C-alpha cells in the first residue's frame, strides 16, 4: 500500500506519510532522536533532522511508534505516539505524528494545532515538517511544497525528508522528480525500505511494470516479516489484471497481520473486478464488524459504497455513505461530514438526480462555512463549490452557466497555485467542450487534467470518437476500463461504459 494522508476536504492534498522501514538495530536513521543541544547540532551538521525531546521514555516510545506506524500499522502506532506525548507534553513531533497517522480529520486538526503550538521547542527541521503538514491541512499545497523543498535543502542527509518531498512530487504526478527523491533516500540509507515501496508505485504510474515489480520484490526482501510489502506487490498485480495472484499476495499480508485493513480492501477490490460484487461487499461488512477505530469503520463504509456503485446499486451505495455521514456526525467531525456530503452529491449527480445532488453540494459547503475550520480551508471549499455548480449546470444542459463557473474555478485554482484544482478546472472545461462537440478543445483540456483518473481517459476517448478517430478512442477506452485501481468513485461511474466502448 502507498500510504498518503489527505488533508480534510482536499482530494488534491499533499501526501504526508508513506510506508517506511524500521530503523536499523544500532542506528537511529535520519530524524535521529537527540536529548541535548550538542547532539542536535551534530545531527544537523550531518544533514539529518534531530528529534527534540528531553525524556528518555518519550524517545523510546516515539521510536517504537515510528517502527510500526511506518509499516502502515497506524492504529498501533497511534497508541504509542499517545504515550510518547504523555511522557513529554512538550514533544511537538509526537503530535505531528498523531496528526499524520490520525483516523479522522478532526483528530488531524487537533493534533496539528498542538504540534504548531509546540513547534518553538522543536528543531528547525521538525518545524518544517510540522509547517508543511499545517499548510497541507489548510488547503495550501504550494506552501507545503516550499517547506518540504526547504527541508531537503537544509537537511540533505535525512532520508525521511527526501521521502516526504518525493511523495509530494508523486501526488503532483511529477514521477521523475519523485523517483529522484526516493533514490536519494536509498543512497543515504540502502536499507530504507520505503524508497523501494514508493519507487514501485512511481514506476507503476509510468507504466514501467517490470521496474515496479523489481522494486516491490526488493521491498519484500528487506522486510519479509511485515504485511505491507506483500500488499504493495498485490496492488501491482491488481493493476495488471492478475487478480488471483493479487488475492494470494494480499492473503500473505494478512497472514502477517490479520488486522492489515488495506489488504482486506484489496481482496474486495479484486472480487469487484472479477464481477463478484456481493462477495466484495461482504468483505467490507466483515471489516466493519471487526474495525478497531472509526477510521477503519469509515474505510469499510466508503469501499462498500464504491463497490455498490460499480455494481449498479446506487440506492444501496447512498445508504452506506449516509451511514458514514452519520458516523462522522456522532464524532462532530465537520470536515469529514462535508466530504461525505460531497460524495453523496457526486453519486446523485452521476445517477442524474440533479436536485438532491445540488442539495448535498450545498450542505457540503455550509458545513464548512459554519465550522471553526481555517479561513484557507473555507476559501478553498468555496472555490470547489464553483466546480460542483459547473457540473450541475452542465448536467442540466446549461453549458453557458457551466462555462462561467469553469472560468471562475480556473482563475481561483491558478491564483492559489493549486495543481489539483487546476487539473480539475481543465477537466470541467474539457467536459463543456465535449458537450458542445468542440472535440479538439475537449482533447486539449482533458489532456491537461488528471491522467491517473480513468474518468478523464474515458472522456478523452469520447472526444476522440466524436472527432472520428475510432481506433485511438477504442484504445483509450480500453485503458480506462482496465485501470484496475483501488476503490475510486469516479472510476466506478465510468468503468462499464468504458468497457462497452472498448
C-alpha positions in Angstrom: 0.0 0.0 0.0 1.1 3.5 -0.7 0.0 5.4 2.4 -0.8 9.0 1.6 -2.5 11.1 4.2 -5.1 13.5 2.7 -6.0 16.7 4.5 -9.7 17.3 5.1 -11.8 18.1 2.1 -9.0 18.0 -0.4 -8.7 15.2 -2.8 -5.7 17.1 -4.1 -3.9 17.1 -0.9 -0.3 16.9 0.0 0.8 13.3 0.7 2.5 13.4 4.1 3.4 9.8 5.0 4.3 6.7 3.1 5.4 3.3 4.1 8.8 3.2 5.6 11.3 0.8 7.1 12.1 0.2 10.7 15.3 1.9 11.9 18.2 -0.5 11.8 19.4 -2.0 15.0 22.1 0.1 16.4 21.4 3.1 14.1 18.8 5.8 14.5 18.2 6.7 11.0 17.7 10.3 9.8 15.4 12.2 12.1 17.7 10.8 14.8 16.5 11.3 18.3 18.5 13.6 20.4 18.2 14.8 24.0 20.7 17.6 24.2 21.7 20.7 22.1 25.2 19.4 21.3 23.8 16.1 19.9 21.2 18.0 17.9 23.9 20.3 16.4 25.9 17.2 15.4 22.9 15.6 13.8 22.1 18.8 11.9 25.7 19.2 10.8 25.5 15.7 9.3 22.4 16.7 7.4 19.8 14.8 9.4 16.8 16.2 11.3 17.2 15.8 15.1 14.1 14.9 17.1 13.8 17.0 20.2 12.8 15.5 23.5 14.5 15.5 26.9 12.5 12.4 28.0 14.3 9.1 27.5 10.9 7.4 27.9 9.2 9.6 25.3 12.2 9.0 23.0 11.9 5.2 23.2 8.1 5.2 22.8 8.5 7.5 19.8 10.9 5.1 18.1 8.7 2.1 18.8 5.7 4.1 17.4 7.6 5.1 14.3 8.7 1.5 13.7 5.1 0.2 13.5 3.4 3.4 12.0 5.9 3.5 9.2 4.9 0.0 8.4 1.4 1.4 7.9 0.1 -0.1 11.2 -1.2 3.3 12.1 -3.7 2.0 14.8 -0.8 0.5 16.8 1.4 3.5 16.2 -1.1 6.0 17.5 -1.3 4.2 20.8 2.5 4.5 21.3 2.6 8.1 20.0 -0.1 9.0 22.6 2.1 7.5 25.3 5.1 9.5 24.0 3.1 12.7 24.1 2.0 11.9 27.6 5.6 11.2 28.7 6.8 14.5 27.3 3.9 17.1 27.0 6.2 19.5 25.0 7.0 16.8 22.4 5.9 18.6 19.2 6.8 15.7 16.8 4.7 13.3 18.8 1.6 15.4 18.0 2.8 15.8 14.4 2.9 12.0 14.0 -0.5 11.7 15.7 -1.8 14.2 13.1 -0.4 12.4 10.1 -1.5 9.0 11.4 -4.9 10.2 12.5 -8.1 8.1 12.0 -10.3 11.2 11.3 -10.0 14.7 10.0 -11.0 16.0 13.4 -8.1 14.3 15.1 -5.7 15.6 12.5 -6.8 19.2 13.0 -6.5 18.9 16.8 -3.0 17.4 16.8 -1.5 19.5 14.1 -2.7 22.6 16.0 -0.9 21.2 19.1 2.2 20.5 17.1 2.3 24.0 15.8 1.8 25.4 19.3 4.8 23.4 20.5 7.0 23.9 17.4 9.1 26.7 19.1 10.5 23.8 21.3 11.4 21.7 18.2 14.4 21.8 15.9 14.3 23.7 12.7 13.8 20.6 10.6 11.0 19.4 12.8 9.3 22.8 12.4 9.5 22.4 8.7 7.8 19.0 8.9 5.1 20.5 11.1 4.6 23.6 9.0 4.3 21.6 5.8 1.6 19.5 7.4 -0.2 22.5 8.6 -0.1 24.1 5.2 -1.5 21.0 3.5 -4.3 20.8 6.1 -5.1 24.5 5.3 -5.5 23.8 1.6 -2.2 25.4 0.6 -0.2 22.6 -1.1 2.1 25.2 -2.8 3.2 26.5 0.5 3.6 22.9 1.9 5.9 22.1 -1.1 8.0 25.2 -0.3 8.5 24.0 3.2 9.4 20.5 2.1 11.9 21.7 -0.5 13.5 23.9 2.2 13.6 20.9 4.5 15.6 18.9 1.9 18.0 21.8 1.2 18.8 22.2 4.9 18.8 18.5 5.8 20.2 16.7 2.7 21.2 13.6 4.6 17.7 12.9 6.0 16.1 10.1 4.1 12.6 10.9 5.6 12.9 14.4 4.3 13.6 13.1 0.8 10.8 10.6 1.2 8.3 13.3 2.1 9.3 15.5 -0.8 9.2 12.6 -3.2 5.7 11.7 -2.1 4.6 15.2 -2.7 6.0 15.1 -6.2 4.2 11.8 -6.6 1.0 13.5 -5.7 1.7 16.2 -8.2 2.2 13.4 -10.8 5.8 14.5 -11.3 7.0 11.0 -11.2 10.6 11.5 -12.4 11.2 14.0 -9.6 9.6 11.6 -7.2 12.0 8.8 -8.3 15.0 11.1 -7.9 14.0 11.8 -4.2 13.4 8.1 -3.5 16.7 7.2 -4.9 18.4 9.9 -2.8 16.8 8.3 0.2 18.3 4.9 -0.7 21.7 6.5 -1.2 21.6 7.8 2.3 20.3 4.5 3.8 20.3 1.5 1.4 18.1 -0.5 3.8 15.5 2.2 4.0 12.6 0.2 2.6 10.0 2.9 1.9 12.1 4.1 -1.0 11.6 0.7 -2.8 7.9 0.7 -2.0 7.5 4.2 -3.4 9.7 3.6 -6.3 7.4 0.7 -7.2 4.4 3.0 -7.2 6.2 5.7 -9.2 7.3 3.2 -11.8 3.8 1.7 -11.9 2.4 5.2 -12.6 4.8 5.5 -15.5 3.6 2.0 -16.7 7.1 0.7 -16.2 5.7 -2.5 -14.7 8.9 -4.6 -14.8 10.8 -1.9 -12.8 7.8 -1.6 -10.4 7.8 -5.4 -9.8 11.6 -5.4 -9.2 11.2 -2.5 -6.6 8.4 -4.3 -4.8 10.3 -7.6 -4.7 13.3 -5.7 -3.2 10.9 -4.2 -0.6 9.7 -7.7 0.3 13.4 -8.8 0.6 14.2 -6.0 3.0 11.3 -6.6 5.4 9.8 -10.1 4.7 8.0 -10.3 8.1 5.8 -7.2 7.5 2.5 -7.1 5.7 2.8 -4.0 3.5 5.5 -5.3 1.0 3.1 -8.1 0.0 0.2 -5.6 0.0 2.1 -3.3 -2.4 3.1 -6.1 -4.7 -0.5 -7.3 -4.7 -1.7 -3.9 -5.8 0.7 -4.1 -8.8 -0.8 -7.5 -9.7 -4.3 -6.0 -9.3 -3.3 -3.1 -11.7 -2.1 -5.5 -14.3 -5.2 -7.7 -14.1 -3.6 -10.7 -12.4 -6.5 -10.9 -9.9 -6.0 -14.4 -8.4 -2.3 -13.8 -7.9 -3.1 -10.4 -6.3 -5.5 -12.0 -3.9 -2.8 -14.6 -2.9 -0.4 -11.8 -2.1 -3.0 -9.9 -0.1 -3.6 -13.1 1.9 0.2 -13.3 2.6 0.0 -9.8 4.0 -3.0 -10.8 6.2 -1.1 -13.9 7.4 1.5 -11.5 8.8 -1.1 -9.1 10.3 -4.8 -10.1 10.2 -5.8 -6.5 11.0 -4.0 -5.0 8.0 -7.0 -3.2 6.6 -5.5 -2.3 3.2 -5.2 -6.0 2.2 -8.9 -6.7 3.1 -9.8 -3.7 0.9 -7.5 -5.1 -1.8 -9.2 -8.5 -1.8 -12.6 -6.8 -2.0 -11.4 -4.8 -5.0 -10.2 -7.9 -6.8 -13.5 -9.5 -6.3 -15.3 -6.5 -7.6 -13.2 -6.5 -10.8 -13.9 -10.2 -11.2 -17.6 -9.4 -11.2 -18.1 -10.7 -7.6 -19.6 -7.6 -6.2 -21.6 -9.3 -3.5 -18.6 -11.1 -2.2 -16.6 -7.9 -2.2 -19.3 -6.0 -0.3 -19.4 -8.9 2.3 -15.7 -8.4 2.9 -16.4 -4.8 3.8 -19.2 -5.9 6.1 -16.8 -8.1 8.0 -14.2 -5.4 8.1 -16.8 -3.0 9.6 -17.7 -5.6 12.3 -14.1 -6.1 13.4 -12.9 -2.5 13.0 -10.7 -1.2 15.8 -11.5 2.5 15.3 -13.6 5.0 13.4 -11.1 5.3 10.6 -11.4 1.6 9.8 -15.2 1.8 10.0 -15.2 4.8 7.6 -13.0 2.8 5.2 -15.4 -0.2 5.2 -18.4 2.0 4.5 -16.7 4.0 1.8 -15.3 1.0 -0.1 -18.6 -0.9 0.1 -20.3 2.2 -1.3 -17.9 2.2 -4.3 -18.4 -1.5 -4.9 -22.2 -0.9 -4.9 -21.9 1.9 -7.4 -19.7 -0.2 -9.6 -22.3 -2.9 -9.4 -25.1 -0.5 -10.4 -26.8 -0.4 -7.0 -26.9 3.4 -6.5 -29.6 3.5 -3.7 -27.7 0.9 -1.7 -24.5 2.8 -2.1 -26.2 6.0 -0.9 -27.3 4.3 2.3 -23.7 3.2 3.0 -22.3 6.7 2.5 -25.2 8.1 4.6 -24.1 5.8 7.4 -20.6 7.2 7.0 -22.0 10.7 7.4 -23.9 9.7 10.5 -20.8 8.2 12.0 -18.9 11.5 11.4 -21.8 13.4 12.8 -21.6 11.5 16.1 -17.9 12.4 16.2 -18.7 16.1 15.4 -16.2 15.7 12.6 -17.3 18.6 10.4 -14.5 18.2 7.8 -15.4 14.6 7.1 -19.1 15.3 7.2 -18.5 17.9 4.5 -16.6 15.3 2.5 -19.4 12.7 2.9 -22.0 15.2 1.7 -19.8 15.9 -1.3 -19.5 12.2 -2.0 -23.3 11.8 -1.8 -23.7 14.7 -4.2 -21.3 13.1 -6.7 -23.2 9.8 -6.6 -26.5 11.5 -7.1 -25.1 13.6 -9.9 -23.9 10.5 -11.7 -27.3 9.0 -11.3 -29.0 12.1 -12.9 -30.7 13.2 -9.7 -29.7 16.8 -10.0 -31.8 18.5 -7.4 -30.8 16.2 -4.5 -27.2 16.3 -5.7 -27.2 20.1 -5.6 -28.6 19.9 -2.1 -25.7 17.8 -1.0 -23.2 20.1 -2.5 -24.9 23.0 -0.7 -24.7 21.1 2.6 -21.0 20.3 2.0 -20.3 24.0 1.6 -22.5 25.1 4.5 -20.9 22.7 6.9 -17.5 24.2 6.3 -18.8 27.8 6.3 -20.4 27.3 9.7 -17.4 25.5 11.2 -14.2 26.5 13.0 -12.1 25.3 10.1 -9.4 27.7 9.0 -10.2 30.7 6.6 -7.9 29.0 4.0 -10.0 25.8 4.1 -13.2 27.8 3.8 -11.9 29.8 0.8 -10.8 26.6 -0.9 -14.2 25.0 -0.2 -15.9 28.0 -1.8 -13.7 27.5 -4.8 -14.6 23.8 -5.0 -18.2 24.8 -4.9 -17.8 26.5 -8.3 -16.6 23.3 -9.8 -19.7 21.5 -8.4 -22.1 24.2 -9.6 -20.4 24.0 -13.0 -21.1 20.2 -13.2 -24.7 20.6 -12.1 -25.2 23.3 -14.8 -23.6 21.1 -17.4 -25.8 18.1 -16.5 -28.8 20.4 -16.9 -27.7 21.4 -20.4 -26.8 24.9 -19.4 -23.3 25.0 -20.9 -23.2 28.8 -20.7 -23.6 28.7 -16.9 -21.2 25.8 -16.7 -18.6 27.8 -18.7 -19.0 30.8 -16.3 -18.4 28.5 -13.3 -15.4 26.9 -15.0 -13.8 30.2 -15.8 -14.2 31.3 -12.2 -12.9 28.0 -10.9 -9.9 28.2 -13.3 -8.9 31.7 -12.1 -9.3 30.7 -8.5 -7.2 27.5 -8.9 -4.4 29.3 -10.7 -4.4 32.1 -8.2 -4.0 29.6 -5.3 -1.3 27.7 -7.3 -3.3 24.5 -6.6 -2.2 22.0 -9.2 -5.0 19.5 -8.3 -7.7 22.2 -8.8 -6.0 23.4 -12.0 -6.3 19.9 -13.4 -9.9 19.7 -12.2 -10.6 23.0 -14.0 -9.2 21.6 -17.2 -11.4 18.5 -16.8 -14.6 20.6 -16.4 -13.6 22.9 -19.3 -12.9 19.8 -21.4 -16.3 18.3 -20.5 -18.0 21.5 -21.5 -16.2 21.5 -24.9 -17.2 17.9 -25.3 -20.9 18.8 -24.7 -20.5 21.5 -27.3 -18.9 19.0 -29.8 -15.8 21.1 -29.9 -13.7 17.9 -29.8 -10.2 19.5 -30.4 -10.7 21.8 -27.4 -12.0 18.9 -25.3 -9.0 16.8 -26.1 -6.6 19.7 -25.3 -8.2 20.5 -22.0 -8.7 16.8 -20.9 -5.0 16.2 -21.8 -4.1 18.7 -19.0 -6.5 17.1 -16.5 -5.7 14.2 -14.1 -4.3 11.4 -16.3 -4.5 9.0 -13.4 -8.3 9.3 -13.3 -9.9 6.7 -15.6 -12.9 9.0 -15.9 -10.7 11.6 -17.6 -9.3 9.0 -20.0 -12.9 7.9 -20.9 -14.0 11.4 -21.5 -11.0 11.9 -23.8 -12.0 8.6 -25.6 -15.4 10.1 -26.2 -13.9 13.2 -27.7 -11.7 11.2 -30.0 -14.7 9.2 -31.1 -16.6 12.4 -31.8 -13.7 13.6 -33.9 -13.8 10.4 -35.9 -10.7 8.7 -34.5 -12.4 5.5 -33.7 -9.2 3.4 -33.3 -7.5 5.6 -30.8 -10.8 6.2 -29.0 -11.2 2.4 -28.5 -7.7 2.0 -27.3 -8.1 4.8 -24.7 -11.5 3.4 -23.6 -9.8 0.0 -23.0 -7.1 1.7 -20.9 -9.8 3.4 -18.9 -11.8 0.3 -18.5 -8.8 -1.7 -17.4 -7.3 0.8 -15.0 -7.9 -1.6 -12.1 -7.2 0.9 -9.3 -8.2 0.7 -5.7 -11.7 1.9 -5.0 -12.3 5.2 -6.7 -15.8 6.6 -7.1 -15.1 8.4 -10.4 -13.9 5.1 -11.9 -17.0 3.3 -10.7 -19.1 5.8 -12.6 -17.5 5.1 -16.0 -16.0 1.6 -15.9 -18.9 -0.3 -17.5 -19.4 2.4 -20.2 -15.7 2.4 -21.0 -15.7 -1.4 -21.2 -18.6 -1.3 -23.6 -16.9 1.3 -25.8 -13.7 -0.7 -25.9 
